Amino acid sequence: MFQQLRLKWLPGLMLGLAVNGAWAQQPAPPAPSTALSLKHAFEAAWARQPEALSLTTQQEAAQARRDSADSWFVEPPALEVAGKTDQLDSNRGSREYEVGIAVPIWLSGERSSTAALATAEIAATASRARGAQLRTAAAVRTAYWDWQRARVDVTLARAGLENARELAADVAKRIKAGDLARADQHQADGVQATAEAAVAEAESALADAAQQLRTLTGIGPERSSGGVSAPEPVPSAATPTQILETAHPAVAELRDRVDVARRTMTLASVQGRANPELSVTTTRERGASGESWEQTVTLGLRIPLGSGSRSRSRVASANAEAIEAEAQLQIELERLLAETEMAHQRVELRRQQVAAAERRSDLAQASRGFFEKAFRLGEADLPTRLRIEFEAAEAERERARARIDLAAAISAQRQALGLLPE
C-alpha cells in the first residue's frame, strides 16, 4: 500500500513542499523580481534587428527622393563641349567650338506625381519600421513568458528539494524514536529523490528558455529564482475597431503599401515616354585663317517619342501591387478583429482561472495545516500526509501558472491591438 501511494503522490509532493515548507505554518510571499523586464527585453531585441539598424538610412533615402521632387529639373543639367578643325586634312585654319547645356524637363503632371510618391514612401518607411517592431515584440513576448514559467518551476523545484531533505531527516529521527516504521523512511527518501530529479528537469527547461530569450535579445537573462514580473498595463477601453483603424502598425503598413502602389501607378501612367530635353548652345567658328570669328546661339528642344508597351507594363505592375496589397489589407483587418476579440475573451477566462486557482490553493493550504498537525500528533500516517501535500502542491502550481498565464494573456491582448511592451 505504501508503495502505491508513493508512486501516485510523490511526483507532485516536492512542489507542495516548495511553496509551503515542510513545517512552515504560512507560505512566504514571493520576492519582488529584479530580473530582466519585458520592456527591456524588447528594446534590446529591437536594437539588434536589421530594420532598426537601417532605419535612419532608409529615412534619409526617402527624404532625398522627396527633395529631388522639389527641383526644377528631373535630373541635373548636362554640359556639352565640342570642337571641329581641319588641321588633319587641308589645314586652312577652319575652326569651330561649341559649348552648350542640356536640361531634362518634367513631363506634364510628373513633378506633382513624383512628389506625392516620395511623400507616400516616407510614410511607408515609418510604418514598415513600426510593423517590424510589432513582429519583434510578438517573438519577445512569447519567449519572455516561457522564461518566466521556467523560472517559477525552478523556484518551486529548488525549495521542494530543500524541504524534502528536511522531511527525510525528520522521518529518520522519528524512526529512531520508534514513532514511525522503516517503510516511512523509504517513502521520505523517495520524496527526496523525486525532488532532485525535478530540480534537474526544471533547470534544463530554464536553460532552454533562457537561450531562446538570449537569441532574441543578446542578453543573458538571470537564471536565479525570483518573483514573477508584473503584467503589462491592461489596454484602454477603446474598441478594437477604433484601434485597428487608427493606430495598428500592421494595418498602417499595408495601407501605406497600397498608397505607394497607387501613386506608383499614377506616376507610371504619366511617364509614357522619356523626359524632353531643353538645350542652349553657343558656337564660335571661322572658315579659314585670317577670317573673323562668328558666334551663334542655338536653342533646342528634344522630345522623345512614347513607348506605349513599356508604359503599360509599368502601370500594370503597379496596379497588380496595389490590388495585392488591398486584398492583404482586408484579410489582415478581418484577422486582427477576430484576434482582438479572442484575446479579450482569453484575458477574462484567465482571470476566472486565477480566482478559482487561488480559492483552491487556499482550501488546500487549510487542509494541509490540519493534517500536518495530525501527523505530528500521530493521528495521521505518512501516506495521508503525502496525499495532502500532493494536493496542496498541485493547487499551488496551478495558482502560479494561472497568474503567469493571465500576464501572458494581457500581453497577447496588447499584441493583438498593436501595442508595444511597457
C-alpha positions as CSV (number, residue, x, y, z in Angstrom):
1,M,0.0,0.0,0.0
2,F,2.8,2.4,0.9
3,Q,4.5,1.7,-2.5
4,Q,1.3,2.5,-4.4
5,L,0.8,5.7,-2.5
6,R,4.4,6.8,-3.2
7,L,4.1,6.2,-6.9
8,K,0.9,8.2,-7.1
9,W,1.7,11.2,-4.9
10,L,5.4,11.7,-5.0
11,P,5.8,13.4,-8.4
12,G,3.9,16.5,-7.1
13,L,4.8,16.4,-3.4
14,M,8.0,18.4,-3.8
15,L,6.1,21.3,-5.3
16,G,3.9,21.5,-2.2
17,L,6.9,21.4,0.0
18,A,8.5,24.1,-2.2
19,V,5.7,26.6,-1.6
20,N,4.5,25.6,1.9
21,G,7.7,24.4,3.6
22,A,7.8,21.1,5.3
23,W,7.0,22.5,8.7
24,A,6.1,26.2,7.9
25,Q,2.8,27.5,9.1
26,Q,2.3,30.1,6.4
27,P,3.7,30.3,2.8
28,A,6.3,33.1,2.3
29,P,5.2,35.7,-0.3
30,P,7.4,35.8,-3.5
31,A,10.2,38.3,-3.5
32,P,9.9,41.2,-6.0
33,S,11.5,40.5,-9.3
34,T,14.7,42.3,-10.3
35,A,15.2,40.2,-13.4
36,L,15.0,41.3,-17.0
37,S,11.8,43.2,-17.7
38,L,9.7,42.6,-20.8
39,K,10.2,46.2,-22.0
40,H,14.0,46.0,-21.6
41,A,14.0,42.7,-23.4
42,F,12.0,44.2,-26.3
43,E,14.2,47.2,-26.5
44,A,17.3,45.0,-26.6
45,A,15.8,42.7,-29.3
46,W,14.7,45.6,-31.5
47,A,18.1,47.3,-31.3
48,R,19.5,44.1,-33.0
49,Q,17.0,43.9,-35.8
50,P,18.1,44.8,-39.4
51,E,15.2,47.1,-39.8
52,A,16.3,49.2,-36.7
53,L,19.9,49.3,-37.9
54,S,18.9,50.5,-41.4
55,L,16.0,52.8,-40.4
56,T,17.9,56.0,-40.4
57,T,19.5,55.4,-43.8
58,Q,16.1,54.4,-45.2
59,Q,14.6,57.6,-43.9
60,E,17.4,59.7,-45.4
61,A,16.9,58.0,-48.8
62,A,13.1,58.6,-48.7
63,Q,13.6,62.2,-47.8
64,A,16.2,62.6,-50.6
65,R,13.7,61.4,-53.1
66,R,11.2,63.9,-51.7
67,D,13.7,66.7,-52.0
68,S,14.5,65.8,-55.6
69,A,10.8,66.2,-56.5
70,D,11.1,69.9,-55.5
71,S,13.8,70.5,-58.0
72,W,13.0,72.4,-61.2
73,F,14.6,69.7,-63.3
74,V,14.2,66.0,-63.5
75,E,18.0,65.4,-63.4
76,P,21.0,67.8,-63.1
77,P,21.9,69.7,-66.3
78,A,24.5,68.3,-68.6
79,L,27.4,70.2,-70.1
80,E,28.2,69.6,-73.7
81,V,31.6,70.7,-75.3
82,A,32.6,70.0,-78.9
83,G,35.3,71.2,-81.3
84,K,35.9,70.9,-85.0
85,T,39.1,71.5,-87.0
86,D,40.6,70.8,-90.5
87,Q,44.1,70.6,-89.1
88,L,44.5,66.9,-90.0
89,D,43.2,67.5,-93.6
90,S,43.6,70.7,-95.5
91,N,44.7,72.8,-92.6
92,R,43.3,76.0,-93.9
93,G,42.6,77.2,-90.4
94,S,38.9,76.2,-90.2
95,R,37.9,76.1,-86.6
96,E,34.6,75.6,-84.7
97,Y,34.0,75.4,-81.0
98,E,30.7,74.6,-79.4
99,V,29.6,74.8,-75.7
100,G,26.1,74.0,-74.5
101,I,24.0,72.9,-71.6
102,A,21.2,70.3,-71.8
103,V,18.4,70.2,-69.2
104,P,15.9,67.4,-68.8
105,I,12.5,68.8,-68.0
106,W,9.4,67.4,-66.3
107,L,6.6,65.8,-68.2
108,S,3.1,67.2,-67.6
109,G,2.0,66.1,-64.1
110,E,5.2,64.2,-63.5
111,R,6.6,66.5,-60.9
112,S,3.5,66.5,-58.7
113,S,3.1,62.7,-59.0
114,T,6.8,62.2,-58.1
115,A,6.4,64.4,-55.0
116,A,3.3,62.5,-54.0
117,L,5.0,59.2,-54.4
118,A,8.0,60.3,-52.4
119,T,5.8,61.5,-49.6
120,A,4.0,58.2,-49.5
121,E,7.4,56.4,-49.4
122,I,8.4,58.4,-46.3
123,A,5.2,57.3,-44.6
124,A,5.7,53.7,-45.7
125,T,9.2,53.7,-44.4
126,A,8.0,54.7,-40.9
127,S,5.1,52.3,-40.9
128,R,7.3,49.4,-42.0
129,A,9.5,50.1,-39.0
130,R,6.5,50.1,-36.7
131,G,5.3,46.8,-38.2
132,A,8.8,45.3,-37.7
133,Q,8.7,46.5,-34.1
134,L,5.4,44.7,-33.5
135,R,6.6,41.5,-35.1
136,T,9.7,41.6,-32.9
137,A,7.5,42.3,-29.9
138,A,5.5,39.1,-30.6
139,A,8.6,36.9,-30.6
140,V,9.9,38.6,-27.4
141,R,6.6,38.3,-25.6
142,T,6.4,34.5,-26.3
143,A,10.0,33.8,-25.3
144,Y,9.8,36.1,-22.2
145,W,6.7,34.5,-20.6
146,D,8.1,31.0,-21.4
147,W,11.2,32.1,-19.5
148,Q,9.0,33.3,-16.6
149,R,7.2,30.0,-16.4
150,A,10.5,28.2,-16.3
151,R,11.8,30.4,-13.5
152,V,8.7,29.7,-11.4
153,D,9.2,26.0,-11.9
154,V,12.8,26.2,-10.8
155,T,11.8,28.2,-7.7
156,L,9.3,25.5,-6.7
157,A,11.7,22.7,-7.5
158,R,14.7,24.1,-5.6
159,A,12.6,24.9,-2.5
160,G,11.0,21.4,-2.8
161,L,14.3,19.7,-2.7
162,E,15.4,21.6,0.4
163,N,12.2,20.8,2.3
164,A,12.2,17.2,1.1
165,R,15.6,16.8,2.7
166,E,14.3,18.2,5.9
167,L,11.3,15.9,5.8
168,A,13.6,12.9,5.3
169,A,15.8,13.9,8.2
170,D,12.8,14.4,10.5
171,V,11.3,11.0,9.5
172,A,14.7,9.4,10.3
173,K,14.7,10.9,13.8
174,R,11.1,9.6,14.4
175,I,12.1,6.1,13.2
176,K,14.9,6.1,15.7
177,A,12.4,7.2,18.4
178,G,10.1,4.3,17.3
179,D,7.3,6.7,16.2
180,L,7.4,5.6,12.5
181,A,8.1,2.4,10.6
182,R,11.0,1.7,8.3
183,A,8.7,1.9,5.2
184,D,8.1,5.6,6.0
185,Q,11.8,6.2,5.7
186,H,11.7,4.7,2.2
187,Q,8.9,7.0,1.2
188,A,10.7,10.0,2.6
189,D,13.8,9.1,0.7
190,G,11.7,8.7,-2.4
191,V,10.3,12.2,-2.0
192,Q,13.9,13.5,-1.9
193,A,15.0,11.5,-5.0
194,T,11.9,12.8,-6.9
195,A,12.7,16.4,-5.8
196,E,16.3,16.0,-7.1
197,A,15.1,14.8,-10.5
198,A,12.5,17.7,-10.6
199,V,15.3,20.2,-10.0
200,A,17.4,18.8,-12.8
201,E,14.4,18.9,-15.2
202,A,13.4,22.4,-14.2
203,E,17.0,23.7,-14.6
204,S,17.2,22.2,-18.1
205,A,13.9,23.8,-19.1
206,L,15.1,27.1,-17.7
207,A,18.3,26.9,-19.6
208,D,16.4,26.3,-22.9
209,A,14.0,29.2,-22.2
210,A,16.9,31.5,-21.3
211,Q,18.7,30.6,-24.5
212,Q,15.6,31.4,-26.6
213,L,15.4,34.8,-25.0
214,R,19.1,35.3,-25.3
215,T,18.9,34.6,-29.0
216,L,16.4,37.4,-29.5
217,T,17.8,40.0,-27.1
218,G,21.5,39.2,-27.0
219,I,21.3,39.4,-23.2
220,G,21.9,36.5,-20.9
221,P,18.8,36.6,-18.6
222,E,19.2,35.8,-14.9
223,R,18.8,32.1,-14.1
224,S,18.3,32.7,-10.4
225,S,14.9,32.2,-8.9
226,G,12.7,35.2,-8.2
227,G,9.2,36.6,-8.3
228,V,7.2,36.9,-11.5
229,S,7.4,40.2,-13.3
230,A,4.4,42.4,-13.1
231,P,2.0,42.1,-16.1
232,E,1.7,44.8,-18.7
233,P,-0.9,47.5,-18.3
234,V,-4.4,46.4,-19.3
235,P,-5.4,48.0,-22.7
236,S,-7.7,51.0,-22.6
237,A,-11.4,50.8,-23.1
238,A,-11.3,51.8,-26.8
239,T,-13.0,49.4,-29.1
240,P,-10.8,47.1,-31.2
241,T,-12.2,48.6,-34.4
242,Q,-11.2,52.1,-33.4
243,I,-7.6,51.0,-32.5
244,L,-7.2,48.9,-35.7
245,E,-8.5,51.7,-37.9
246,T,-6.3,54.4,-36.3
247,A,-3.0,53.1,-35.0
248,H,-2.4,49.4,-35.5
249,P,1.1,49.1,-37.1
250,A,0.1,46.1,-39.3
251,V,-2.8,48.0,-40.7
252,A,-0.8,51.2,-41.3
253,E,1.9,49.3,-43.0
254,L,-0.5,47.7,-45.5
255,R,-2.3,50.9,-46.1
256,D,0.9,52.8,-46.8
257,R,1.9,50.0,-49.1
258,V,-1.4,50.4,-51.0
259,D,-0.8,54.2,-51.2
260,V,2.7,53.7,-52.6
261,A,1.4,51.3,-55.2
262,R,-1.4,53.6,-56.3
263,R,0.9,56.6,-56.6
264,T,3.5,54.5,-58.4
265,M,0.8,53.6,-60.9
266,T,-0.2,57.2,-61.3
267,L,3.4,58.2,-62.0
268,A,3.9,55.3,-64.4
269,S,0.9,56.4,-66.4
270,V,2.3,59.9,-66.6
271,Q,5.7,58.7,-67.7
272,G,4.7,57.4,-71.1
273,R,7.9,58.5,-72.7
274,A,11.4,59.7,-71.7
275,N,11.7,63.3,-70.5
276,P,12.1,66.1,-73.0
277,E,15.4,67.9,-73.1
278,L,15.9,71.6,-73.4
279,S,19.3,72.7,-74.6
280,V,21.1,76.0,-75.1
281,T,24.3,76.0,-77.2
282,T,26.7,78.7,-78.3
283,T,29.0,78.2,-81.3
284,R,32.2,80.1,-82.2
285,E,33.6,79.4,-85.7
286,R,35.7,80.7,-88.6
287,G,36.0,79.4,-92.2
288,A,39.8,79.8,-92.6
289,S,42.8,81.5,-91.2
290,G,42.5,85.3,-91.2
291,E,38.8,85.3,-91.3
292,S,36.9,86.9,-88.5
293,W,35.2,84.7,-85.8
294,E,31.5,84.3,-85.8
295,Q,29.3,83.4,-82.8
296,T,25.8,81.9,-82.8
297,V,23.4,80.7,-80.1
298,T,21.2,77.7,-80.6
299,L,18.1,76.9,-78.6
300,G,16.9,73.3,-79.0
301,L,14.1,71.0,-77.7
302,R,14.4,67.2,-77.8
303,I,11.1,65.4,-77.5
304,P,11.4,61.6,-77.3
305,L,8.6,59.5,-78.8
306,G,6.5,57.5,-76.5
307,S,6.6,53.8,-75.9
308,G,3.1,52.5,-75.2
309,S,4.0,48.9,-74.3
310,R,6.7,49.9,-71.8
311,S,4.3,52.4,-70.1
312,R,1.5,49.9,-70.0
313,S,3.9,47.3,-68.4
314,R,4.8,49.7,-65.6
315,V,1.2,50.7,-65.0
316,A,0.1,47.1,-64.9
317,S,2.8,46.1,-62.5
318,A,2.0,48.9,-60.1
319,N,-1.8,48.1,-60.4
320,A,-1.1,44.5,-59.5
321,E,0.9,45.5,-56.5
322,A,-1.9,47.8,-55.3
323,I,-4.6,45.1,-55.8
324,E,-2.5,42.6,-53.9
325,A,-1.9,45.0,-51.0
326,E,-5.5,45.9,-50.8
327,A,-6.5,42.3,-50.6
328,Q,-4.0,41.6,-47.9
329,L,-5.2,44.7,-46.0
330,Q,-8.8,43.3,-46.0
331,I,-7.6,39.9,-44.8
332,E,-5.4,41.4,-42.1
333,L,-8.2,43.6,-40.9
334,E,-10.5,40.6,-40.5
335,R,-7.8,38.5,-38.8
336,L,-6.9,41.3,-36.4
337,L,-10.5,41.9,-35.4
338,A,-11.1,38.2,-34.7
339,E,-7.8,38.0,-32.8
340,T,-8.5,41.0,-30.6
341,E,-11.9,39.6,-29.7
342,M,-10.4,36.2,-28.9
343,A,-7.6,37.9,-26.9
344,H,-10.1,39.8,-24.8
345,Q,-12.0,36.6,-24.1
346,R,-8.8,34.8,-23.1
347,V,-8.0,37.5,-20.6
348,E,-11.4,37.2,-19.0
349,L,-11.1,33.4,-18.8
350,R,-7.6,33.7,-17.3
351,R,-9.0,36.0,-14.7
352,Q,-11.6,33.4,-13.8
353,Q,-8.9,30.7,-13.7
354,V,-6.8,32.8,-11.3
355,A,-9.7,33.3,-9.0
356,A,-10.5,29.6,-9.0
357,A,-6.9,28.6,-8.5
358,E,-6.4,30.9,-5.6
359,R,-9.6,29.7,-3.9
360,R,-8.5,26.0,-4.4
361,S,-5.0,26.8,-3.1
362,D,-6.3,28.5,0.0
363,L,-8.5,25.5,0.7
364,A,-5.6,23.1,0.1
365,Q,-3.4,25.1,2.5
366,A,-6.1,24.9,5.2
367,S,-6.4,21.2,4.8
368,R,-2.6,20.8,4.8
369,G,-2.4,22.6,8.1
370,F,-4.9,20.3,9.7
371,F,-3.2,17.1,8.5
372,E,0.3,18.4,9.3
373,K,-0.8,18.9,12.9
374,A,-2.5,15.5,13.0
375,F,0.7,13.9,11.6
376,R,2.8,15.5,14.3
377,L,0.4,14.2,17.0
378,G,0.5,10.7,15.5
379,E,-3.2,10.9,14.4
380,A,-2.4,10.6,10.7
381,D,0.1,8.4,8.9
382,L,2.7,9.4,6.4
383,P,0.8,8.2,3.2
384,T,-2.1,10.5,4.2
385,R,0.4,13.4,4.8
386,L,1.9,12.8,1.3
387,R,-1.5,12.8,-0.3
388,I,-2.4,16.1,1.3
389,E,1.0,17.6,0.3
390,F,0.5,16.4,-3.2
391,E,-2.9,18.1,-3.4
392,A,-1.5,21.3,-2.0
393,A,1.4,21.2,-4.4
394,E,-0.9,20.8,-7.4
395,A,-3.1,23.7,-6.2
396,E,-0.1,26.0,-5.7
397,R,1.4,25.2,-9.0
398,E,-2.0,25.8,-10.7
399,R,-2.2,29.2,-9.0
400,A,1.4,30.2,-10.0
401,R,0.8,29.1,-13.6
402,A,-2.6,30.8,-13.7
403,R,-1.0,34.1,-12.7
404,I,1.6,33.8,-15.4
405,D,-1.0,32.8,-18.0
406,L,-3.0,35.9,-17.1
407,A,0.0,38.1,-17.6
408,A,0.8,36.4,-20.9
409,A,-2.9,36.8,-22.0
410,I,-2.8,40.5,-21.2
411,S,0.4,40.7,-23.2
412,A,-1.2,38.9,-26.1
413,Q,-4.1,41.2,-26.0
414,R,-1.8,44.2,-26.3
415,Q,0.0,42.5,-29.1
416,A,-3.3,42.0,-31.0
417,L,-4.2,45.6,-30.5
418,G,-0.8,46.7,-31.9
419,L,0.7,48.0,-28.6
420,L,4.3,47.6,-27.8
421,P,5.6,46.2,-24.5
422,E,5.6,48.5,-21.5
